[in-house]
């Protein structure tokens, strides 16, 4: 049996994996869905929401497990799992990028977006908070970006739980080496209907990063809502 550590992306929390975890646990696996600092139940002041704190939190969870983990990162969670794979290479059995950002050494989230020519409409959807430390996403664009094949109930659940995404983690470069990050097996799960990270962007990222395997799902940006059993099946098959 395996230990899965599931990391969410921007705005989201551990709650986005609520439908996936039971399928993994039903087959005897351990599944730990993470609330990054400032997300879900992990409440911290916005000025303390940093990429370093994201990484530190996930490293602590990885360290607490009895065996190397399968680390899953969705969307912006790809940044966190990349750095965790570097910092805990011996404790990460595999890194799975679920339609996620895949930085190269020295890149930040903003650098990746520039490299793969992020669509203008994605940047335009972001609305800065009054304190200038974070952004939200335009509510009328949420379905098209994240949830275009999800039920109305799932979309309303997400809207009730989304939080502003701090800017700091988006601008911090990652430090990834061939000696550590480079020896962790990497898998990319591409999502063909993704409105937030287009399939063109996904393929540009995983081609540059040289993954070991690509899995294809015909879903939106949020297969944990629209196809949780199929997603769990892909994870277990790895």
ZIVEN-V744333 format. One record per helix or strand of 2 or more residues. SS is the DSSP state (alpha for helix, beta for strand). FROM is the first residue (numbers start at 1). TO is the last residue. If there is no record, write none. Layout:
# ZIVEN-V744333
ss:from:to
SS:FROM:TO
SS:FROM:TO
This chain:
# ZIVEN-V744333
ss:from:to
beta:3:7
alpha:14:26
beta:30:34
alpha:46:48
alpha:51:63
beta:69:74
alpha:77:87
alpha:89:91
beta:92:98
alpha:109:115
alpha:120:124
beta:126:128
beta:134:137
alpha:139:146
alpha:152:161
beta:165:166
alpha:168:171
alpha:181:183
beta:186:191
alpha:199:209
beta:213:217
alpha:223:226
alpha:228:237
